[in-house]
């Protein structure tokens, strides 16, 4: 996922995507431990997507707080 695509999403959709990504990451970790995981690059990709989502959500919450103060 690219940051430009994430920024176009509404906040609720970002939250849903974040929870889905975290759940998928957990499943992939279990597969890795049991030796069933074949595409290990997906772990790294998911971790980065989660970080992007959290960063953009944090930016949105900061702008809301700053607008409230003004």
CNS distance restraints for C-alpha pairs under 8 A (distance, minus, plus):
assign (resid   1 and name CA) (resid   5 and name CA) 6.76 0.50 0.50
assign (resid   1 and name CA) (resid   6 and name CA) 7.10 0.50 0.50
assign (resid   1 and name CA) (resid  49 and name CA) 6.39 0.50 0.50
assign (resid   2 and name CA) (resid   6 and name CA) 6.45 0.50 0.50
assign (resid   3 and name CA) (resid   7 and name CA) 6.12 0.50 0.50
assign (resid   3 and name CA) (resid  52 and name CA) 6.85 0.50 0.50
assign (resid   3 and name CA) (resid  56 and name CA) 7.95 0.50 0.50
assign (resid   4 and name CA) (resid   8 and name CA) 6.62 0.50 0.50
assign (resid   5 and name CA) (resid   9 and name CA) 6.98 0.50 0.50
assign (resid   6 and name CA) (resid  14 and name CA) 7.16 0.50 0.50
assign (resid   6 and name CA) (resid  53 and name CA) 7.11 0.50 0.50
assign (resid   6 and name CA) (resid  56 and name CA) 7.77 0.50 0.50
assign (resid   7 and name CA) (resid  56 and name CA) 7.16 0.50 0.50
assign (resid   9 and name CA) (resid  13 and name CA) 6.16 0.50 0.50
assign (resid   9 and name CA) (resid  14 and name CA) 6.34 0.50 0.50
assign (resid  10 and name CA) (resid  14 and name CA) 6.42 0.50 0.50
assign (resid  11 and name CA) (resid  15 and name CA) 6.26 0.50 0.50
assign (resid  11 and name CA) (resid  57 and name CA) 7.22 0.50 0.50
assign (resid  12 and name CA) (resid  16 and name CA) 6.31 0.50 0.50
assign (resid  13 and name CA) (resid  17 and name CA) 6.09 0.50 0.50
assign (resid  14 and name CA) (resid  18 and name CA) 6.03 0.50 0.50
assign (resid  14 and name CA) (resid  53 and name CA) 6.72 0.50 0.50
assign (resid  14 and name CA) (resid  57 and name CA) 7.57 0.50 0.50
assign (resid  15 and name CA) (resid  19 and name CA) 6.30 0.50 0.50
assign (resid  16 and name CA) (resid  20 and name CA) 6.17 0.50 0.50
assign (resid  17 and name CA) (resid  21 and name CA) 6.03 0.50 0.50
assign (resid  18 and name CA) (resid  22 and name CA) 6.20 0.50 0.50
assign (resid  18 and name CA) (resid  50 and name CA) 6.10 0.50 0.50
assign (resid  18 and name CA) (resid  53 and name CA) 6.42 0.50 0.50
assign (resid  18 and name CA) (resid  54 and name CA) 7.65 0.50 0.50
assign (resid  19 and name CA) (resid  23 and name CA) 6.20 0.50 0.50
assign (resid  20 and name CA) (resid  24 and name CA) 6.18 0.50 0.50
assign (resid  21 and name CA) (resid  25 and name CA) 6.07 0.50 0.50
assign (resid  21 and name CA) (resid  46 and name CA) 6.54 0.50 0.50
assign (resid  21 and name CA) (resid  49 and name CA) 7.77 0.50 0.50
assign (resid  21 and name CA) (resid  50 and name CA) 6.60 0.50 0.50
assign (resid  22 and name CA) (resid  26 and name CA) 6.27 0.50 0.50
assign (resid  22 and name CA) (resid  46 and name CA) 7.98 0.50 0.50
assign (resid  22 and name CA) (resid  50 and name CA) 7.17 0.50 0.50
assign (resid  23 and name CA) (resid  27 and name CA) 6.39 0.50 0.50
assign (resid  24 and name CA) (resid  28 and name CA) 6.18 0.50 0.50
assign (resid  25 and name CA) (resid  29 and name CA) 6.16 0.50 0.50
assign (resid  25 and name CA) (resid  43 and name CA) 6.54 0.50 0.50
assign (resid  25 and name CA) (resid  46 and name CA) 6.46 0.50 0.50
assign (resid  25 and name CA) (resid  47 and name CA) 7.53 0.50 0.50
assign (resid  26 and name CA) (resid  30 and name CA) 6.42 0.50 0.50
assign (resid  27 and name CA) (resid  31 and name CA) 6.33 0.50 0.50
assign (resid  28 and name CA) (resid  32 and name CA) 6.13 0.50 0.50
assign (resid  28 and name CA) (resid  37 and name CA) 6.89 0.50 0.50
assign (resid  28 and name CA) (resid  43 and name CA) 6.94 0.50 0.50
assign (resid  29 and name CA) (resid  33 and name CA) 6.27 0.50 0.50
assign (resid  29 and name CA) (resid  43 and name CA) 7.75 0.50 0.50
assign (resid  30 and name CA) (resid  34 and name CA) 6.29 0.50 0.50
assign (resid  31 and name CA) (resid  35 and name CA) 6.03 0.50 0.50
assign (resid  31 and name CA) (resid  36 and name CA) 4.94 0.50 0.50
assign (resid  31 and name CA) (resid  37 and name CA) 5.02 0.50 0.50
assign (resid  32 and name CA) (resid  36 and name CA) 5.95 0.50 0.50
assign (resid  32 and name CA) (resid  37 and name CA) 4.88 0.50 0.50
assign (resid  32 and name CA) (resid  40 and name CA) 7.91 0.50 0.50
assign (resid  40 and name CA) (resid  44 and name CA) 7.54 0.50 0.50
assign (resid  41 and name CA) (resid  45 and name CA) 6.35 0.50 0.50
assign (resid  42 and name CA) (resid  46 and name CA) 6.01 0.50 0.50
assign (resid  43 and name CA) (resid  47 and name CA) 6.24 0.50 0.50
assign (resid  44 and name CA) (resid  48 and name CA) 6.28 0.50 0.50
assign (resid  45 and name CA) (resid  49 and name CA) 6.21 0.50 0.50
assign (resid  46 and name CA) (resid  50 and name CA) 6.10 0.50 0.50
assign (resid  47 and name CA) (resid  51 and name CA) 6.26 0.50 0.50
assign (resid  48 and name CA) (resid  52 and name CA) 6.16 0.50 0.50
assign (resid  49 and name CA) (resid  53 and name CA) 6.17 0.50 0.50
assign (resid  50 and name CA) (resid  54 and name CA) 6.13 0.50 0.50
assign (resid  51 and name CA) (resid  55 and name CA) 6.03 0.50 0.50
assign (resid  52 and name CA) (resid  56 and name CA) 6.20 0.50 0.50
assign (resid  53 and name CA) (resid  57 and name CA) 6.08 0.50 0.50
assign (resid  54 and name CA) (resid  58 and name CA) 6.02 0.50 0.50
assign (resid  55 and name CA) (resid  59 and name CA) 6.21 0.50 0.50
assign (resid  56 and name CA) (resid  60 and name CA) 6.22 0.50 0.50
assign (resid  57 and name CA) (resid  61 and name CA) 6.28 0.50 0.50
assign (resid  58 and name CA) (resid  62 and name CA) 6.17 0.50 0.50
assign (resid  59 and name CA) (resid  63 and name CA) 6.31 0.50 0.50
assign (resid  60 and name CA) (resid  64 and name CA) 6.33 0.50 0.50
assign (resid  61 and name CA) (resid  65 and name CA) 6.27 0.50 0.50
assign (resid  62 and name CA) (resid  66 and name CA) 6.17 0.50 0.50
assign (resid  63 and name CA) (resid  67 and name CA) 6.02 0.50 0.50
assign (resid  64 and name CA) (resid  68 and name CA) 6.17 0.50 0.50
assign (resid  65 and name CA) (resid  69 and name CA) 6.46 0.50 0.50
assign (resid  66 and name CA) (resid  70 and name CA) 6.47 0.50 0.50
